[in-house]
Amino acid sequence: MNSTAPSKKEQSHQRIVAAAARAMRRSGFKGVSVAEVMKEAGLTHGGFYAHFASRDALLAEALSHASRDSSTLIMNHVGKQAGAGSERFRAYVNAYLSDAQIEACENGCPVAALCSEMRGQAPEVMASSREAIHSLQQLVREVLPAHHDEQASWMVAATLSGALQMARVMGNTPQGRALLASTRAELLARYAD
């Protein structure tokens, strides 16, 4: 198989997208400064338009990247846990609603980090937002025991992202951790085999 290494421009583009994906999950859409993203990517602000037509184009691509990135991270965890004998749904719920996720938003699920801000974004960002929500639901569907229907996967996805949003607002406190623990217990009691 003949594969070529990414060009310098492609590497720079990916650094910009990754930096923006972290920034938007950490600070929201409004918290994404082109100048700061370019600085974090190790590039000058002036080079931005060689990569993107607009800030919204960057946000749309960064949101798609964040969705793929967080999905890969959590599914790698699920795979390791399943290899160690844990049920996939149990591993997914425990990873998504782990106490560490309260403060680890910059690498976590973009739906939990940004859902309340998704509505009202530019059309291209809204399209990426809808894709991220569908991706979350599809991952849940993939790990949910087979006897549950598609509506159950939507219910679980909404519960996961909503509980994580609320816990993050409460902070890494006994109340925030308790909210995650009770949500984990309820989801596992209701949907796990």
N, CA, C and O of each residue as an XYZ file, in Angstrom:
772
protein
N       0.843     -1.178      0.000
C       0.000      0.000      0.000
C       0.888      1.241      0.000
O       1.815      1.348      0.804
N       0.610      2.153     -0.880
C       1.409      3.360     -1.019
C       0.674      4.526     -0.361
O      -0.346      4.994     -0.868
N       1.193      4.981      0.751
C       0.570      6.135      1.408
C       1.604      7.238      1.501
O       2.789      6.996      1.729
N       1.128      8.440      1.323
C       2.034      9.578      1.395
C       1.823     10.312      2.708
O       0.719     10.356      3.250
N       2.893     10.878      3.195
C       2.819     11.653      4.433
C       2.060     12.944      4.161
O       2.121     13.482      3.055
N       1.346     13.441      5.168
C       0.629     14.699      4.967
C       1.615     15.840      4.686
O       2.724     15.877      5.219
N       1.177     16.758      3.838
C       2.016     17.915      3.525
C       2.114     18.824      4.748
O       1.363     18.672      5.711
N       3.031     19.750      4.694
C       3.199     20.714      5.786
C       1.908     21.509      5.991
O       1.510     21.774      7.125
N       1.258     21.887      4.888
C      -0.005     22.630      4.992
C      -1.088     21.769      5.652
O      -1.849     22.261      6.485
N      -1.156     20.486      5.279
C      -2.141     19.582      5.894
C      -1.859     19.397      7.383
O      -2.788     19.353      8.189
N      -0.594     19.289      7.747
C      -0.236     19.163      9.160
C      -0.628     20.422      9.929
O      -1.170     20.336     11.031
N      -0.358     21.577      9.352
C      -0.735     22.845      9.988
C      -2.250     22.937     10.137
O      -2.758     23.358     11.176
N      -2.956     22.542      9.094
C      -4.424     22.564      9.115
C      -4.951     21.710     10.270
O      -5.839     22.130     11.012
N      -4.397     20.514     10.408
C      -4.849     19.621     11.477
C      -4.519     20.174     12.866
O      -5.303     19.995     13.799
N      -3.384     20.835     13.016
C      -3.055     21.458     14.304
C      -4.051     22.562     14.644
O      -4.461     22.700     15.796
N      -4.438     23.347     13.641
C      -5.425     24.418     13.853
C      -6.760     23.818     14.282
O      -7.370     24.280     15.247
N      -7.210     22.803     13.574
C      -8.500     22.164     13.876
C      -8.484     21.559     15.277
O      -9.443     21.721     16.032
N      -7.409     20.869     15.626
C      -7.314     20.258     16.961
C      -7.304     21.317     18.058
O      -7.949     21.147     19.093
N      -6.578     22.402     17.836
C      -6.540     23.485     18.834
C      -7.923     24.114     18.985
O      -8.351     24.402     20.103
N      -8.619     24.328     17.880
C      -9.970     24.904     17.947
C     -10.946     23.945     18.618
O     -11.827     24.382     19.358
N     -10.803     22.641     18.368
C     -11.683     21.650     18.994
C     -11.525     21.659     20.512
O     -12.510     21.576     21.246
N     -10.283     21.760     20.975
C     -10.055     21.841     22.428
C     -10.617     23.147     22.982
O     -11.271     23.151     24.025
N     -10.366     24.247     22.291
C     -10.819     25.558     22.765
C     -12.337     25.632     22.846
O     -12.873     26.169     23.816
N     -13.039     25.106     21.851
C     -14.499     25.206     21.876
C     -15.099     24.331     22.976
O     -16.107     24.709     23.575
N     -14.507     23.184     23.252
C     -15.035     22.343     24.334
C     -14.707     22.941     25.696
O     -15.443     22.736     26.661
N     -13.616     23.670     25.774
C     -13.202     24.299     27.027
C     -13.980     25.589     27.295
O     -14.376     25.847     28.432
N     -14.205     26.408     26.246
C     -14.728     27.765     26.443
C     -15.984     28.086     25.648
O     -16.460     29.220     25.690
N     -16.528     27.123     24.929
C     -17.720     27.382     24.124
C     -17.367     27.984     22.778
O     -16.213     28.329     22.524
N     -18.368     28.110     21.916
C     -18.145     28.656     20.583
C     -17.611     30.087     20.648
O     -16.684     30.447     19.922
N     -18.199     30.891     21.519
C     -17.773     32.292     21.617
C     -16.357     32.418     22.163
O     -15.697     33.432     21.937
N     -15.887     31.413     22.872
C     -14.553     31.440     23.451
C     -13.449     31.049     22.486
O     -12.280     30.998     22.869
N     -13.810     30.770     21.229
C     -12.810     30.390     20.235
C     -12.321     31.649     19.535
O     -13.025     32.231     18.709
N     -11.127     32.052     19.872
C     -10.468     33.206     19.252
C      -9.525     32.700     18.175
O      -8.661     31.865     18.443
N      -9.687     33.200     16.964
C      -8.810     32.781     15.869
C      -7.353     33.040     16.237
O      -6.492     32.190     16.008
N      -7.077     34.207     16.805
C      -5.693     34.534     17.169
C      -5.130     33.536     18.176
O      -3.989     33.097     18.034
N      -5.917     33.172     19.196
C      -5.449     32.217     20.206
C      -5.292     30.816     19.639
O      -4.341     30.110     19.974
N      -6.220     30.411     18.781
C      -6.127     29.085     18.154
C      -4.870     28.999     17.301
O      -4.141     28.009     17.357
N      -4.621     30.032     16.518
C      -3.430     30.036     15.665
C      -2.158     30.016     16.510
O      -1.189     29.337     16.173
N      -2.175     30.756     17.592
C      -1.016     30.772     18.489
C      -0.787     29.381     19.085
O       0.342     28.893     19.104
N      -1.857     28.742     19.571
C      -1.729     27.396     20.139
C      -1.249     26.393     19.095
O      -0.539     25.442     19.423
N      -1.635     26.605     17.839
C      -1.209     25.722     16.758
C       0.221     26.030     16.303
O       0.775     25.317     15.466
N       0.812     27.085     16.852
C       2.178     27.445     16.504
C       2.291     28.185     15.184
O       3.326     28.132     14.519
N       1.215     28.882     14.803
C       1.176     29.592     13.523
C       0.808     31.055     13.736
O       0.331     31.436     14.805
N       1.030     31.857     12.725
C       0.675     33.267     12.824
C      -0.798     33.469     12.483
O      -1.387     32.714     11.709
N      -1.364     34.492     13.074
C      -2.771     34.813     12.850
C      -3.048     35.050     11.371
O      -4.107     34.673     10.868
N      -2.109     35.669     10.677
C      -2.288     35.993      9.270
C      -2.458     34.793      8.358
O      -3.020     34.922      7.271
N      -1.989     33.636      8.776
C      -2.102     32.437      7.954
C      -3.448     31.754      8.014
O      -3.671     30.776      7.300
N      -4.354     32.241      8.850
C      -5.649     31.585      9.051
C      -6.410     31.384      7.746
O      -6.912     30.292      7.480
N      -6.497     32.442      6.924
C      -7.333     32.368      5.724
C      -6.724     31.526      4.603
O      -7.369     31.300      3.580
N      -5.507     31.067      4.786
C      -4.953     30.087      3.855
C      -5.557     28.707      4.110
O      -5.435     27.803      3.284
N      -6.216     28.555      5.274
C      -6.792     27.265      5.665
C      -8.318     27.265      5.701
O      -8.940     26.237      5.433
N      -8.924     28.397      6.026
C     -10.370     28.455      6.235
C     -10.953     29.713      5.608
O     -10.332     30.775      5.616
N     -12.151     29.574      5.069
C     -12.828     30.728      4.475
C     -13.371     31.673      5.538
O     -13.537     32.868      5.290
N     -13.649     31.132      6.727
C     -14.235     31.949      7.788
C     -14.047     31.261      9.141
O     -13.655     30.096      9.213
N     -14.329     31.990     10.186
C     -14.288     31.420     11.533
C     -15.336     30.313     11.664
O     -15.085     29.290     12.300
N     -16.510     30.519     11.062
C     -17.553     29.492     11.117
C     -17.120     28.202     10.431
O     -17.468     27.110     10.880
N     -16.364     28.326      9.346
C     -15.845     27.123      8.681
C     -14.901     26.373      9.623
O     -14.921     25.143      9.682
N     -14.083     27.117     10.352
C     -13.207     26.494     11.354
C     -14.032     25.818     12.440
O     -13.752     24.675     12.804
N     -15.046     26.504     12.965
C     -15.872     25.929     14.033
C     -16.556     24.650     13.576
O     -16.615     23.676     14.325
N     -17.074     24.646     12.350
C     -17.761     23.453     11.835
C     -16.800     22.270     11.744
O     -17.130     21.158     12.155
N     -15.614     22.519     11.203
C     -14.641     21.434     11.070
C     -14.114     20.990     12.432
O     -13.909     19.799     12.668
N     -13.896     21.951     13.320
C     -13.396     21.621     14.661
C     -14.429     20.801     15.433
O     -14.060     19.895     16.181
N     -15.700     21.103     15.265
C     -16.752     20.341     15.942
C     -16.790     18.903     15.424
O     -16.933     17.964     16.208
N     -16.666     18.731     14.127
C     -16.612     17.368     13.565
C     -15.392     16.617     14.093
O     -15.477     15.439     14.438
N     -14.264     17.309     14.151
C     -13.038     16.700     14.685
C     -13.232     16.302     16.151
O     -12.854     15.202     16.553
N     -13.821     17.197     16.946
C     -14.042     16.921     18.366
C     -14.933     15.698     18.548
O     -14.693     14.872     19.429
N     -15.954     15.587     17.718
C     -16.865     14.450     17.803
C     -16.136     13.143     17.490
O     -16.274     12.163     18.223
N     -15.368     13.130     16.412
C     -14.603     11.914     16.053
C     -13.576     11.581     17.120
O     -13.421     10.423     17.508
N     -12.874     12.606     17.590
C     -11.820     12.414     18.580
C     -12.372     11.834     19.882
O     -11.831     10.860     20.407
N     -13.445     12.429     20.403
C     -13.997     11.926     21.668
C     -14.609     10.540     21.485
O     -14.536      9.708     22.390
N     -15.207     10.285     20.327
C     -15.760      8.952     20.053
C     -14.662      7.903     20.033
O     -14.824      6.813     20.582
N     -13.544      8.235     19.397
C     -12.414      7.305     19.339
C     -11.880      7.019     20.732
O     -11.626      5.866     21.080
N     -11.712      8.069     21.528
C     -11.188      7.887     22.889
C     -12.088      6.982     23.722
O     -11.614      6.060     24.385
N     -13.390      7.253     23.684
C     -14.288      6.473     24.538
C     -14.438      5.044     24.012
O     -14.538      4.106     24.802
N     -14.454      4.870     22.692
C     -14.593      3.517     22.166
C     -13.314      2.703     22.371
O     -13.382      1.482     22.516
N     -12.163      3.349     22.387
C     -10.931      2.633     22.754
C     -11.030      2.132     24.188
O     -10.641      1.002     24.482
N     -11.544      2.963     25.072
C     -11.743      2.560     26.470
C     -12.735      1.394     26.544
O     -12.500      0.413     27.250
N     -13.831      1.513     25.817
C     -14.837      0.445     25.815
C     -14.217     -0.855     25.321
O     -14.450     -1.917     25.897
N     -13.428     -0.772     24.257
C     -12.775     -1.971     23.727
C     -11.854     -2.626     24.733
O     -11.843     -3.850     24.862
N     -11.079     -1.819     25.449
C     -10.182     -2.368     26.468
C     -10.973     -3.014     27.597
O     -10.627     -4.099     28.063
N     -12.028     -2.347     28.031
C     -12.840     -2.896     29.117
C     -13.560     -4.172     28.684
O     -13.658     -5.129     29.452
N     -14.063     -4.176     27.449
C     -14.739     -5.377     26.934
C     -13.746     -6.530     26.830
O     -14.096     -7.680     27.093
N     -12.497     -6.220     26.443
C     -11.462     -7.243     26.390
C     -11.145     -7.815     27.755
O     -10.681     -8.949     27.873
N     -11.401     -7.019     28.792
C     -11.164     -7.469     30.168
C     -12.430     -8.091     30.773
O     -12.461     -8.404     31.963
N     -13.468     -8.269     29.952
C     -14.666     -8.958     30.407
C     -15.832     -8.066     30.790
O     -16.870     -8.581     31.206
N     -15.710     -6.767     30.669
C     -16.804     -5.863     31.023
C     -17.791     -5.744     29.865
O     -17.403     -5.789     28.698
N     -19.041     -5.596     30.194
C     -20.079     -5.378     29.190
C     -19.835     -4.018     28.526
O     -19.493     -3.050     29.206
N     -20.009     -3.943     27.202
C     -19.715     -2.707     26.456
C     -20.558     -1.517     26.926
O     -20.035     -0.413     27.073
N     -21.834     -1.728     27.159
C     -22.683     -0.615     27.593
C     -22.235     -0.110     28.958
O     -22.150      1.098     29.176
N     -21.953     -1.008     29.858
C     -21.478     -0.632     31.200
C     -20.175      0.174     31.095
O     -20.013      1.196     31.762
N     -19.254     -0.297     30.256
C     -17.974      0.408     30.081
C     -18.200      1.804     29.496
O     -17.540      2.761     29.903
N     -19.122      1.921     28.552
C     -19.405      3.216     27.923
C     -19.981      4.197     28.945
O     -19.506      5.327     29.058
N     -20.984      3.775     29.675
C     -21.614      4.647     30.677
C     -20.599      5.052     31.739
O     -20.516      6.224     32.106
N     -19.835      4.096     32.231
C     -18.844      4.421     33.267
C     -17.779      5.395     32.766
O     -17.329      6.260     33.517
N     -17.377      5.261     31.514
C     -16.366      6.178     30.964
C     -16.957      7.560     30.701
O     -16.354      8.573     31.057
N     -18.129      7.604     30.081
C     -18.750      8.890     29.736
C     -19.071      9.691     30.991
O     -18.879     10.906     31.021
N     -19.552      9.022     32.011
C     -19.955      9.698     33.244
C     -18.945      9.513     34.371
O     -19.314      9.515     35.545
N     -17.686      9.356     34.019
C     -16.668      9.234     35.069
C     -16.474     10.588     35.748
O     -16.693     11.639     35.145
N     -16.064     10.543     36.999
C     -15.826     11.790     37.737
C     -14.788     12.664     37.036
O     -14.859     13.891     37.108
N     -13.831     12.041     36.362
C     -12.788     12.806     35.658
C     -13.381     13.694     34.568
O     -12.793     14.719     34.222
N     -14.535     13.316     34.022
C     -15.154     14.096     32.950
C     -15.698     15.443     33.434
O     -15.972     16.324     32.618
N     -15.856     15.612     34.728
C     -16.359     16.890     35.243
C     -15.416     18.017     34.840
O     -15.862     19.097     34.453
N     -14.124     17.766     34.931
C     -13.154     18.812     34.621
C     -12.444     18.608     33.289
O     -11.734     19.507     32.838
N     -12.609     17.476     32.656
C     -11.865     17.157     31.430
C     -12.655     17.483     30.175
O     -12.681     16.690     29.234
N     -13.297     18.641     30.154
C     -14.182     18.942     29.029
C     -13.447     19.197     27.723
O     -14.028     18.983     26.659
N     -12.202     19.642     27.752
C     -11.551     20.010     26.490
C     -11.233     18.810     25.610
O     -10.919     18.981     24.432
N     -11.307     17.605     26.151
C     -11.112     16.404     25.339
C     -12.333     15.491     25.366
O     -12.290     14.379     24.840
N     -13.420     15.956     25.978
C     -14.608     15.139     26.111
C     -15.601     15.326     24.985
O     -15.291     15.909     23.946
N     -16.782     14.827     25.209
C     -17.858     14.865     24.223
C     -18.262     16.313     23.926
O     -18.592     17.061     24.846
N     -18.238     16.713     22.654
C     -18.623     18.081     22.324
C     -20.110     18.344     22.526
O     -20.508     19.495     22.703
N     -20.932     17.312     22.502
C     -22.361     17.513     22.735
C     -22.578     17.985     24.172
O     -23.324     18.935     24.408
N     -21.933     17.329     25.124
C     -22.068     17.747     26.524
C     -21.465     19.124     26.749
O     -21.974     19.896     27.562
N     -20.399     19.438     26.048
C     -19.727     20.725     26.236
C     -20.460     21.879     25.562
O     -20.391     23.012     26.038
N     -21.162     21.610     24.457
C     -21.645     22.711     23.617
C     -23.129     22.693     23.285
O     -23.611     23.606     22.615
N     -23.858     21.698     23.725
C     -25.237     21.534     23.280
C     -26.084     22.791     23.484
O     -26.861     23.166     22.606
N     -25.938     23.426     24.614
C     -26.775     24.601     24.879
C     -26.446     25.773     23.958
O     -27.250     26.696     23.825
N     -25.279     25.747     23.324
C     -24.881     26.820     22.412
C     -25.075     26.470     20.941
O     -24.933     27.343     20.084
N     -25.393     25.226     20.627
C     -25.442     24.791     19.232
C     -26.536     25.505     18.445
O     -26.326     25.916     17.303
N     -27.688     25.646     19.057
C     -28.789     26.314     18.373
C     -28.417     27.773     18.174
O     -27.910     28.409     19.098
N     -28.651     28.297     17.026
C     -28.361     29.692     16.766
C     -26.996     29.933     16.145
O     -26.636     31.082     15.893
N     -26.226     28.881     15.893
C     -24.942     29.033     15.218
C     -25.184     29.157     13.705
O     -26.300     28.955     13.226
N     -24.149     29.482     12.986
C     -24.221     29.556     11.523
C     -24.656     28.197     10.967
O     -24.423     27.170     11.604
N     -25.283     28.181      9.790
C     -25.785     26.915      9.233
C     -24.746     25.802      9.166
O     -25.074     24.651      9.455
N     -23.501     26.107      8.795
C     -22.501     25.046      8.696
C     -22.126     24.493     10.068
O     -21.796     23.314     10.191
N     -22.174     25.329     11.093
C     -21.898     24.867     12.457
C     -23.089     24.062     12.964
O     -22.915     23.053     13.648
N     -24.298     24.506     12.630
C     -25.497     23.738     12.998
C     -25.468     22.348     12.367
O     -25.828     21.366     13.016
N     -25.043     22.260     11.109
C     -24.963     20.952     10.448
C     -23.968     20.048     11.174
O     -24.250     18.870     11.393
N     -22.818     20.582     11.546
C     -21.837     19.789     12.305
C     -22.383     19.428     13.681
O     -22.099     18.345     14.195
N     -23.159     20.318     14.280
C     -23.772     20.050     15.587
C     -24.734     18.874     15.503
O     -24.717     17.981     16.351
N     -25.564     18.883     14.480
C     -26.512     17.772     14.298
C     -25.769     16.462     14.076
O     -26.165     15.420     14.598
N     -24.683     16.519     13.292
C     -23.877     15.312     13.067
C     -23.272     14.800     14.373
O     -23.220     13.591     14.598
N     -22.816     15.707     15.232
C     -22.233     15.296     16.512
C     -23.284     14.633     17.398
O     -23.002     13.640     18.068
N     -24.487     15.181     17.400
C     -25.576     14.588     18.195
C     -25.932     13.207     17.655
O     -26.116     12.265     18.426
N     -26.030     13.085     16.342
C     -26.325     11.770     15.740
C     -25.194     10.783     16.009
O     -25.445      9.600     16.236
N     -23.971     11.253     15.984
C     -22.835     10.381     16.276
C     -22.908      9.848     17.704
O     -22.670      8.663     17.939
N     -23.234     10.715     18.651
C     -23.396     10.281     20.041
C     -24.485      9.220     20.139
O     -24.286      8.181     20.768
N     -25.624      9.473     19.525
C     -26.732      8.515     19.568
C     -26.341      7.184     18.919
O     -26.707      6.121     19.420
N     -25.603      7.237     17.812
C     -25.187      6.011     17.136
C     -24.189      5.208     17.971
O     -24.234      3.978     17.979
N     -23.293      5.896     18.670
C     -22.365      5.183     19.558
C     -23.127      4.490     20.673
O     -22.840      3.342     21.014
N     -24.099      5.193     21.241
C     -24.920      4.575     22.284
C     -25.646      3.371     21.707
O     -25.699      2.318     22.343
N     -26.203      3.510     20.520
C     -26.922      2.401     19.875
C     -25.993      1.200     19.681
O     -26.407      0.051     19.834
N     -24.746      1.481     19.346
C     -23.756      0.430     19.111
C     -23.442     -0.367     20.378
O     -23.210     -1.574     20.303
N     -23.433      0.289     21.534
C     -23.067     -0.405     22.773
C     -24.272     -0.864     23.587
O     -24.137     -1.695     24.485
N     -25.432     -0.334     23.282
C     -26.651     -0.690     24.015
C     -27.018     -2.149     23.724
O     -26.949     -2.575     22.571
N     -27.402     -2.915     24.733
C     -27.828     -4.293     24.466
C     -28.901     -4.337     23.370
O     -29.778     -3.474     23.315
N     -28.823     -5.336     22.512
C     -29.608     -5.410     21.277
C     -31.121     -5.369     21.480
O     -31.840     -4.942     20.576
N     -31.624     -5.795     22.628
C     -33.074     -5.831     22.797
C     -33.679     -4.446     23.033
O     -34.903     -4.321     23.080
N     -32.868     -3.419     23.181
C     -33.389     -2.054     23.324
C     -33.513     -1.428     21.937
O     -32.682     -1.663     21.059
N     -34.569     -0.623     21.756
C     -34.815     -0.030     20.444
C     -34.092      1.302     20.271
O     -33.392      1.773     21.168
N     -34.277      1.891     19.104
C     -33.611      3.146     18.779
C     -34.032      4.274     19.712
O     -33.215      5.135     20.043
N     -35.272      4.285     20.135
C     -35.723      5.329     21.065
C     -34.948      5.266     22.383
O     -34.659      6.298     22.990
N     -34.620      4.066     22.813
C     -33.825      3.929     24.041
C     -32.442      4.558     23.860
O     -31.907      5.159     24.792
N     -31.860      4.422     22.661
C     -30.539      5.012     22.446
C     -30.608      6.540     22.497
O     -29.672      7.184     22.970
N     -31.704      7.121     22.017
C     -31.868      8.576     22.127
C     -32.027      8.989     23.585
O     -31.458      9.992     24.015
N     -32.797      8.219     24.341
C     -33.005      8.526     25.766
C     -31.683      8.454     26.532
O     -31.383      9.330     27.343
N     -30.906      7.424     26.276
C     -29.617      7.267     26.961
C     -28.668      8.394     26.559
O     -28.008      8.973     27.421
N     -28.587      8.716     25.265
C     -27.689      9.789     24.805
C     -28.058     11.118     25.460
O     -27.179     11.856     25.903
N     -29.342     11.424     25.521
C     -29.783     12.678     26.147
C     -29.480     12.677     27.643
O     -29.068     13.699     28.193
N     -29.679     11.554     28.293
C     -29.399     11.454     29.728
C     -27.910     11.616     30.003
O     -27.524     12.331     30.927
N     -27.077     10.960     29.210
C     -25.632     11.064     29.387
C     -25.158     12.503     29.247
O     -24.491     13.030     30.137
N     -25.500     13.138     28.132
C     -24.995     14.497     27.889
C     -25.592     15.493     28.871
O     -24.896     16.402     29.324
N     -26.866     15.338     29.208
C     -27.490     16.246     30.171
C     -26.910     16.110     31.569
O     -26.665     17.110     32.243
N     -26.691     14.882     32.004
C     -26.112     14.669     33.341
C     -24.703     15.240     33.414
O     -24.328     15.839     34.422
N     -23.922     15.061     32.355
C     -22.560     15.584     32.358
C     -22.559     17.112     32.356
O     -21.739     17.730     33.035
N     -23.464     17.723     31.602
C     -23.580     19.188     31.614
C     -23.898     19.689     33.020
O     -23.278     20.635     33.504
N     -24.847     19.061     33.657
C     -25.252     19.488     35.005
C     -24.121     19.280     36.010
O     -23.868     20.144     36.850
N     -23.446     18.147     35.925
C     -22.343     17.869     36.855
C     -21.225     18.890     36.680
O     -20.614     19.313     37.662
N     -20.954     19.287     35.451
C     -19.913     20.286     35.211
C     -20.285     21.634     35.811
O     -19.419     22.362     36.295
N     -21.553     21.963     35.780
C     -21.989     23.208     36.410
C     -21.823     23.122     37.928
O     -21.427     24.095     38.570
N     -22.124     21.969     38.492
C     -21.981     21.775     39.938
C     -20.512     21.716     40.344
O     -20.155     22.031     41.479
N     -19.663     21.305     39.394
C     -18.230     21.243     39.646
C     -17.806     19.936     40.281
O     -18.632     19.075     40.585
N     -16.521     19.802     40.474
C     -15.969     18.595     41.076
C     -16.184     18.671     42.588
O     -15.250     18.848     43.370
N     -17.444     18.530     42.960
C     -17.903     18.625     44.343
C     -18.627     17.329     44.695
O     -18.918     16.528     43.807
N     -18.921     17.112     45.966
C     -19.708     15.917     46.304
C     -21.032     15.859     45.536
O     -21.471     14.779     45.142
N     -21.672     17.016     45.321
C     -22.951     17.032     44.593
C     -22.763     16.673     43.122
O     -23.548     15.906     42.564
N     -21.729     17.223     42.494
C     -21.468     16.903     41.091
C     -21.149     15.431     40.896
O     -21.658     14.796     39.972
N     -20.310     14.893     41.762
C     -19.958     13.472     41.667
C     -21.162     12.582     41.977
O     -21.330     11.532     41.355
N     -21.996     12.988     42.926
C     -23.187     12.209     43.266
C     -24.174     12.183     42.102
O     -24.813     11.163     41.842
N     -24.293     13.311     41.407
C     -25.183     13.355     40.252
C     -24.738     12.341     39.200
O     -25.562     11.618     38.640
N     -23.433     12.290     38.934
C     -22.930     11.311     37.966
C     -23.131      9.884     38.461
O     -23.532      9.009     37.693
N     -22.857      9.648     39.731
C     -22.999      8.291     40.284
C     -24.443      7.810     40.205
O     -24.694      6.665     39.830
N     -25.391      8.669     40.554
C     -26.798      8.252     40.512
C     -27.272      8.042     39.079
O     -28.080      7.151     38.819
N     -26.775      8.855     38.147
C     -27.149      8.678     36.737
C     -26.558      7.387     36.194
O     -27.238      6.644     35.486
N     -25.294      7.112     36.517
C     -24.684      5.839     36.100
C     -25.511      4.669     36.614
O     -25.859      3.762     35.858
N     -25.822      4.697     37.910
C     -26.568      3.588     38.524
C     -27.928      3.398     37.860
O     -28.331      2.268     37.584
N     -28.632      4.489     37.604
C     -29.967      4.401     36.990
C     -29.897      3.856     35.560
O     -30.679      2.985     35.180
N     -28.959      4.374     34.780
C     -28.831      3.889     33.395
C     -28.460      2.417     33.353
O     -29.008      1.660     32.553
N     -27.533      2.007     34.209
C     -27.114      0.609     34.216
C     -28.229     -0.301     34.702
O     -28.407     -1.394     34.165
N     -28.986      0.129     35.712
C     -30.101     -0.686     36.211
C     -31.177     -0.829     35.156
O     -31.812     -1.878     35.048
N     -31.383      0.211     34.383
C     -32.476      0.207     33.416
C     -32.100     -0.447     32.077
O     -32.929     -1.120     31.465
N     -30.861     -0.253     31.625
C     -30.529     -0.665     30.254
C     -29.473     -1.760     30.124
O     -29.403     -2.404     29.078
N     -28.657     -1.992     31.137
C     -27.611     -3.015     31.014
C     -28.224     -4.395     31.127
O     -29.276     -4.580     31.739
N     -27.545     -5.362     30.525
C     -28.005     -6.764     30.644
C     -27.668     -7.314     32.015
O     -27.972     -8.470     32.308
